Amino acid sequence: MKQYFHELQSRIKEDISKHLGMNVNLEKENNNLIQKLTEENLLPTDDSQEFDLSKYNVILRRSRDFWLKYL
């Protein structure tokens, strides 16, 4: 999931650059999102651990809500 968030961050950055002509750095915000999800026990602290599949929809919803509020 963490890799997914990094890929999503990259895609959002590319889309902002392409469509709005702005260069933004979203790494700090993305790391804050990952940290918050980890603190809420939605993501594992160790990257080698698998995340709980039953929390998948909650994780994606929180991610979507985070980026919608931020952007």
N, CA, C and O of each residue as an XYZ file, in Angstrom:
284
protein
N       0.827     -1.196      0.000
C       0.000      0.000      0.000
C       0.868      1.255      0.000
O       0.537      2.240     -0.661
N       1.970      1.224      0.734
C       2.829      2.409      0.778
C       3.390      2.716     -0.607
O       3.498      3.878     -0.998
N       3.744      1.670     -1.340
C       4.234      1.875     -2.712
C       3.125      2.493     -3.567
O       3.392      3.369     -4.391
N       1.899      2.045     -3.376
C       0.761      2.621     -4.092
C       0.657      4.119     -3.807
O       0.438      4.907     -4.727
N       0.810      4.520     -2.543
C       0.712      5.933     -2.196
C       1.825      6.749     -2.841
O       1.609      7.898     -3.228
N       3.008      6.165     -2.957
C       4.106      6.878     -3.612
C       3.839      7.023     -5.114
O       4.138      8.063     -5.702
N       3.289      6.002     -5.719
C       2.939      6.078     -7.140
C       1.812      7.088     -7.368
O       1.838      7.845     -8.338
N       0.844      7.094     -6.486
C      -0.258      8.047     -6.587
C       0.245      9.478     -6.446
O      -0.165     10.363     -7.197
N       1.125      9.698     -5.491
C       1.714     11.028     -5.299
C       2.408     11.480     -6.585
O       2.253     12.625     -7.011
N       3.158     10.595     -7.187
C       3.870     10.916     -8.426
C       2.884     11.262     -9.541
O       3.107     12.202    -10.304
N       1.816     10.513     -9.629
C       0.809     10.742    -10.683
C       0.088     12.080    -10.482
O      -0.151     12.814    -11.441
N      -0.250     12.386     -9.237
C      -0.905     13.660     -8.943
C       0.025     14.814     -9.309
O      -0.401     15.806     -9.900
N       1.299     14.671     -8.950
C       2.300     15.698     -9.270
C       2.403     15.905    -10.782
O       2.428     17.039    -11.260
N       2.461     14.802    -11.527
C       2.530     14.878    -12.990
C       1.291     15.544    -13.571
O       1.399     16.378    -14.470
N       0.127     15.187    -13.071
C      -1.120     15.770    -13.577
C      -1.201     17.265    -13.288
O      -1.661     18.033    -14.133
N      -0.759     17.684    -12.105
C      -0.764     19.112    -11.777
C       0.182     19.852    -12.704
O      -0.137     20.937    -13.190
N       1.332     19.272    -12.944
C       2.307     19.895    -13.835
C       1.761     19.995    -15.260
O       1.869     21.037    -15.907
N       1.182     18.913    -15.729
C       0.679     18.859    -17.102
C      -0.512     19.782    -17.324
O      -0.549     20.514    -18.312
N      -1.476     19.756    -16.425
C      -2.733     20.466    -16.643
C      -2.759     21.880    -16.078
O      -3.508     22.728    -16.563
N      -1.950     22.139    -15.062
C      -1.962     23.462    -14.433
C      -0.654     24.214    -14.625
O      -0.556     25.395    -14.290
N       0.351     23.533    -15.165
C       1.636     24.169    -15.391
C       2.359     24.549    -14.114
O       3.172     25.474    -14.112
N       2.076     23.853    -13.038
C       2.696     24.148    -11.741
C       3.546     22.964    -11.314
O       3.164     21.809    -11.502
N       4.699     23.263    -10.737
C       5.534     22.215    -10.164
C       5.338     22.229     -8.657
O       5.575     23.239     -7.994
N       4.906     21.102     -8.132
C       4.648     20.992     -6.696
C       5.399     19.793     -6.144
O       5.655     18.822     -6.855
N       5.743     19.873     -4.879
C       6.371     18.758     -4.178
C       5.366     18.246     -3.157
O       5.038     18.942     -2.196
N       4.887     17.046     -3.365
C       3.859     16.472     -2.508
C       4.411     15.408     -1.568
O       3.647     14.715     -0.896
N       5.728     15.278     -1.517
C       6.342     14.222     -0.714
C       6.018     14.371      0.769
O       5.693     13.386      1.432
N       6.104     15.590      1.294
C       5.828     15.807      2.714
C       4.387     15.427      3.044
O       4.135     14.748      4.040
N       3.451     15.858      2.222
C       2.041     15.555      2.460
C       1.787     14.051      2.368
O       1.046     13.486      3.172
N       2.411     13.412      1.378
C       2.239     11.971      1.217
C       2.789     11.221      2.430
O       2.168     10.277      2.917
N       3.946     11.644      2.910
C       4.524     11.016      4.099
C       3.645     11.237      5.324
O       3.522     10.353      6.171
N       3.032     12.417      5.418
C       2.100     12.684      6.523
C       0.897     11.745      6.453
O       0.449     11.223      7.474
N       0.387     11.537      5.263
C      -0.741     10.616      5.083
C      -0.354      9.206      5.519
O      -1.088      8.566      6.271
N       0.784      8.724      5.055
C       1.236      7.379      5.406
C       1.440      7.267      6.912
O       1.055      6.269      7.520
N       2.038      8.278      7.507
C       2.264      8.266      8.956
C       0.944      8.222      9.711
O       0.803      7.471     10.676
N      -0.018      9.018      9.278
C      -1.316      9.044      9.944
C      -2.009      7.678      9.846
O      -2.570      7.195     10.829
N      -1.969      7.070      8.682
C      -2.589      5.753      8.506
C      -1.873      4.686      9.331
O      -2.502      3.751      9.827
N      -0.574      4.829      9.472
C       0.196      3.892     10.292
C      -0.150      4.066     11.760
O      -0.329      3.087     12.483
N      -0.243      5.318     12.199
C      -0.591      5.589     13.602
C      -1.987      5.088     13.942
O      -2.256      4.718     15.086
N      -2.866      5.075     12.966
C      -4.234      4.589     13.172
C      -4.331      3.076     12.995
O      -5.428      2.517     12.989
N      -3.184      2.417     12.851
C      -3.097      0.964     12.670
C      -3.812      0.462     11.425
O      -4.280     -0.675     11.382
N      -3.891      1.303     10.432
C      -4.455      0.866      9.162
C      -3.369      0.317      8.244
O      -3.630     -0.548      7.407
N      -2.151      0.826      8.408
C      -1.003      0.307      7.672
C       0.001     -0.250      8.672
O       0.126      0.273      9.779
N       0.721     -1.308      8.294
C       1.730     -1.855      9.202
C       2.934     -0.919      9.317
O       3.231     -0.163      8.391
N       3.611     -0.973     10.439
C       4.797     -0.139     10.631
C       5.979     -0.670      9.834
O       6.823      0.108      9.388
N       6.051     -1.963      9.652
C       7.140     -2.589      8.911
C       6.698     -2.810      7.457
O       5.659     -3.417      7.196
N       7.502     -2.309      6.526
C       7.138     -2.418      5.108
C       7.077     -3.856      4.608
O       6.432     -4.128      3.596
N       7.727     -4.764      5.290
C       7.706     -6.154      4.845
C       6.427     -6.883      5.266
O       6.143     -7.977      4.778
N       5.659     -6.275      6.170
C       4.402     -6.882      6.607
C       3.292     -6.568      5.616
O       3.273     -5.510      4.987
N       2.386     -7.497      5.496
C       1.208     -7.258      4.668
C       0.191     -6.471      5.477
O       0.125     -6.590      6.700
N      -0.598     -5.667      4.779
C      -1.643     -4.938      5.479
C      -2.902     -5.794      5.536
O      -3.062     -6.734      4.758
N      -3.775     -5.464      6.449
C      -5.022     -6.190      6.652
C      -5.976     -5.870      5.497
O      -6.431     -4.735      5.354
N      -6.270     -6.867      4.689
C      -7.130     -6.655      3.520
C      -8.525     -6.163      3.883
O      -9.186     -5.507      3.077
N      -8.964     -6.474      5.074
C     -10.294     -6.019      5.488
C     -10.326     -4.495      5.678
O     -11.403     -3.903      5.759
N      -9.158     -3.866      5.749
C      -9.081     -2.411      5.921
C      -8.838     -1.677      4.598
O      -8.687     -0.455      4.580
N      -8.802     -2.410      3.519
C      -8.481     -1.848      2.205
C      -9.379     -0.665      1.834
O      -8.880      0.397      1.461
N     -10.676     -0.840      1.933
C     -11.605      0.233      1.553
C     -11.466      1.452      2.455
O     -11.577      2.583      1.981
N     -11.231      1.245      3.718
C     -11.045      2.352      4.655
C      -9.776      3.123      4.301
O      -9.769      4.354      4.301
N      -8.715      2.398      4.001
C      -7.444      3.031      3.640
C      -7.619      3.884      2.391
O      -7.186      5.036      2.366
N      -8.239      3.341      1.368
C      -8.430      4.095      0.129
C      -9.348      5.297      0.328
O      -9.108      6.363     -0.238
N     -10.381      5.133      1.118
C     -11.293      6.248      1.379
C     -10.567      7.374      2.116
O     -10.727      8.546      1.774
N      -9.781      7.025      3.111
C      -9.022      8.041      3.848
C      -8.013      8.736      2.941
O      -7.804      9.946      3.038
N      -7.396      7.964      2.067
C      -6.433      8.542      1.120
C      -7.133      9.525      0.182
O      -6.658     10.641     -0.028
N      -8.245      9.107     -0.368
C      -9.003      9.965     -1.284
C      -9.457     11.239     -0.577
O      -9.326     12.338     -1.117
N      -9.984     11.087      0.617
C     -10.435     12.252      1.381
C      -9.280     13.193      1.693
O      -9.437     14.412      1.621
N      -8.120     12.636      2.039
C      -6.951     13.443      2.337
C      -6.554     14.295      1.136
O      -6.358     15.504      1.262
N      -6.436     13.655     -0.037
C      -5.990     14.394     -1.218
C      -7.048     15.383     -1.694
O      -6.698     16.460     -2.178
N      -8.307     15.056     -1.573
C      -9.355     16.005     -1.968
C      -9.320     17.251     -1.078
O      -9.480     18.368     -1.570
N      -9.115     17.068      0.205
C      -9.020     18.216      1.111
C      -7.757     19.020      0.827
O      -7.783     20.251      0.836
N      -6.662     18.329      0.578
C      -5.403     19.023      0.344
C      -5.423     19.836     -0.951
O      -4.959     20.975     -0.998
N      -5.969     19.225     -1.991
C      -5.964     19.885     -3.300
C      -7.118     20.863     -3.413
O      -7.276     21.513     -4.446
